[in-house]
Amino acid sequence: MAGRILVTGLSGFAGLHLAPAVAALLPDATLLPLGCDLTDEAGVAARVRDVRPDACLHLAAIAAIPVARADPSLAWSVNLHGTLGLARAILAHAPAAPLLFVSSADAYGASFRAGRPLDETAPLAPLNTYGATKAAADLALGAMAAEGLHAIRLRPFNHAGPGQADDFAIPAFARQIALIAAGRQAPVLRTGNLDSWRDYLDVRDVCAAYALCLANASRIPSGTILNIASGTPRRIGDVLDALIARSGLSVRIEPDPARARPSDIPMAVGDSGRLRALLGWSPSIDWDRTLSDVLDDWTLRLAG
């Protein structure tokens, strides 16, 4: 796979790290932004018609769970209907182009209550609006794959790294630590539930998986589902402790009910054996580096 790769969400968190990953495997490829509102179906169709991409990576979404909960109409419009509009445009104007859809492990939802790492055969049972919109789009593209769309569904688990908004736990911790270190916040760190366990990856490892899938898209059967997961559960409270230790600060931790999720689950861990067997992917970035880079990133952002 080379040539023109249309990317939605190229300016977002994962998109910021995508270019180096793609360049390492596809040096002749060109990443092209969608350049229009995903909910503008006519605009999306025109962009696809003009670009006629060789592949499309669909990253764009209302991805923060609190944002999707606060504005479910927007979440459904972008995450489901925007995805379907893009898929229809691909079928109409670039029917040979594989569409790589970035779904989410949040779509598994209640299936995590099984207490074991989930593979791609686990039922989709979302517990929040974001997960529901992703599950719906995931299923819809599976149906479209049976009708001629070359759709590949990727289900990444939690990922962190430089450039992430503080709508998510790890950057929210890092931002508060950086503010305390700068003397701009009292030494009190407010958190949600610290006893949940999550499967965390570095965003650069996730982008390496995206690039690997793009490079091999022509040989990945349409309709394929691939988890992107570390398989290693990490307690959120331990992640916070590691960030605080790196900062050298003495802080008090206070629970903040506003940061708690109504339907939190104790543990969410994935099995990415299918991706490993198919393409040889495995995470390579040390978790300590991830945490250091996130903390450094917020220190620099706040200094600016």
N, C-alpha and C positions, 0 to 999 in steps of 0.2 A: 504494500500500500504506500503510495506517495501521492504527490499532486496536491490538490486543494482540499483542505479539511475545514469544513464549516463548524465553528464552535459557538454554542450558546453559553453565556455566562463566562466568557473569556476574561472579563475584568474582575470576576469574583475571586473568592478565596482560593479554590483549587486552580482556577484559571491562571492565577498569578504564577503558579509553579509548573504549569503544563508545558510551556515552550521548551525549557531545557530537557525535560523528559522525552518529548517528541523528537527534538533535534538529535538526541543520542541514538535513536533508533531509525529515524526517518529524516536524514539530513536534507533531502530534497523536497520535503513537504512544506506547504505554506498554511499557516493557521489563519483563518479568516473569521472575524467576529460576525455574529448575526446582524448587528447594527440596527435593529429595530425592536420595538416592544413585542415580546413573545405572544401577547394577547391580541395583537393586530394580525389576524389571519391573512388578510390580503397582503400586508407588508411582508410577512414571513414568506408567503408564496412567491412574491416578486423577488425577494432576496435569493431564495433557492433557485429560481428560474435564471436569475442573472449570473449567479456563481456556478451553477451546475457542479456541485462538489463531488469529489471522489469518495468522500465519507463525511459523516456528521457525528460530532460528539456533543450530546445534549447535557450540559451541566446546569443550566439556569433553573432556578427554583426559588420559591419562598421556603427557605431551609430551616430557619429558626423556629423551633416548636412554639415558643410564646407568641411570635409574630403571626404564625398560622392560626393559633387559637384565638388571637385578638381580632383577626380579620379573615374568617374562613372563606368568605366569598372570593377574596383576592387569592387565597391559597388554592382554591379549586380552579379558579380561572387560569392561573399561571401553571400550576403543577399538573393538572389533568388536561384542561381544554387547550392550553398552549402547547402541550406535548402532542396532543392529537392533531392540532393544526400543522405542526411541524412535520409529523409523520405523513399526513396527507400531501403536504407540499413535496416531500421527498419522493413519494410514490408517483406524483404527477410530473415532476420536472427532473428528477435524478434517480430513476427507479433502480439503477444498479448500485447506488451508493448505500453501504451499510450505515444504519443508524444505531449508534451506541448510546443507550439511554442510561443515565446515572440515576438509578432508583435509590433505595435506602434500606439498611437493616431495620429501620424503624417500622417497616412494613410487616415484619415478623411479630412485633408486639407481644401479645399474650402467649405465643408459642415459646418464648423464652422461659416461661414458667416451668418448662420441662427440666430446667436446671442443667442442661448440657449444651455443648457447642452445636449450633444449628447449621446444617448444610442446606443446599438449595431446595431440598424436597420438603422442608418444613412449611406448614400452612401459613399463609399470610393472615394475620389477625391483629391489625393495627389498634392501638389504644389512644391515639391522639389524631388531631386533624391532619397534621403534616404526614404522619404515617399512612393515614387513610388515602390522602391524595396521591401519594407515591404508589401505594398498593394498587389503586384504581388504574393509574397510568401504566404500571407494570403489566397488569392483567390485560388491559386494552391492547398494548403493543404485542403481547403474546398472541392475541387473536388476529391482529393485523399481520403478524409473521406467517400465520397459516394462510393468509390471503395475498401473499406476494411481497410484503415488506421484509427486507433483510434487517431484522431487529436483533440486537444483542443487548441483554439486560444485565447491568452491573449493579450489585448491591454492596456498596461500601459500608463498613462499620465506622464507628466514631474515628475521626482523624483531627489532628491538631498540628499547628506549626505557625511560622511567622505569617502575619497578615490576616489572621482570623479575627472577626468581630467579637466583641465581648458578650454576644447573645448566648455564648456557649461556655461551659464550666471552666475549662482550663484557661482560655484567654480572660475570662472574668476574674479568676483568681490572680492571674499575672498582672492585669491592669491595676487591681487594688493594691497589690504588693508594690508595684512601681510608684503608685501615688503615695503610699506610706513612706517609701524610701525617699521620695522627693519632698517630704514634709507637707504634702497637699491633702492628706487624709489622716485622721487619727489612727493609731495602731490597732484598729479593730477591723477584722476581715469578716464580711457577711457572706454566708453560704446557704445553699440548699442542702439536700440530703447528701451526707458524706459517706453513707454506708452502702451505696450502690456500687456494683462492680461492672466495669465496661471494658470492651475490647477496643483498645486505642491503637491507632497507627499514626505514623508521621505522614503528613499530607504529601510529602515528596515520594514516599513509597506508594501511596495511592495513585499519584500521577504517573509513576513508572508503570503501574498496572494498566492504567488507561492507555498509555503509549504502546505498551506491549499488545494490548487488544486491537488498537488501531493498526499496528504493523502486521497483525495476523488475521485481520477481520475477514479476509476473503476465504479463509479456511475454517472459520468458526461458523457452525451451522446456524441458520436463522432460528430465532426463538431461544437460543442458549441463554441460560442464567448463570452468572458467576459471582459468588461471594468474594469480597475483598476484605480479608480479616487477618488479624495477627494470631488468633487462637489463644491469646494470653489475657486473662481477666486482670484488671487493675482496679483496686478500690479507690474511689474518688478521693476519700480522705487521705489516703497514702500519697496520691498525686499532689494534693495540696501541701502536705507535710514536706515533700521533696522540693517543691517550689519555694516554700518558706525557708528551708535549710539553705538553698542556694542564695537567697537574698541576705542571709545573716541577720535578719530582723527578729525582734521579739514582738509578737502580735497576739491579740486575743481573738479567738474565733467565736462568732455569734451566729446562731441560726436565723435565717431570714425567711419567714413563711412565704413571702412574695416570690422567692426563688424556687420553691418546692413545686414539683409537678403533681397534678391531681392523680395520675395513674402511673406512678413510677414502678419499675420492676427491679427486683433485687440484683439480678445478674443477666447480662446480655453478652454472649460470646459466640463467635462465628467459626465455622469450619470452611477454610478455603482450599480444601484438597483438590477440588475440581480444577480450579485455576492453576494450582501448582502442577497437576498432572498434565493439563492441556498445554500450558505455555511456560512452565518452569518458574513462575513468579514466586517470590517470597520476600517479606520485608527485610530491609538491610540496614536501616538507619537506627542507631542506638537510641533508646528511649531517653537516656540522660541528655543526649544532644538535643532531642526535640524540646525537652523542658527548658534547657538553657537558651535555646534559640527563641522560644516563645517569650521568656522573661526579658531577654535582651531586646527583642522587637518592641515590647511595650515600654521599656525604658527609653528607647530612642524615639518612639512615637510621642510620648509625653514630653520629652525634652524639646521636641520640635514645636 
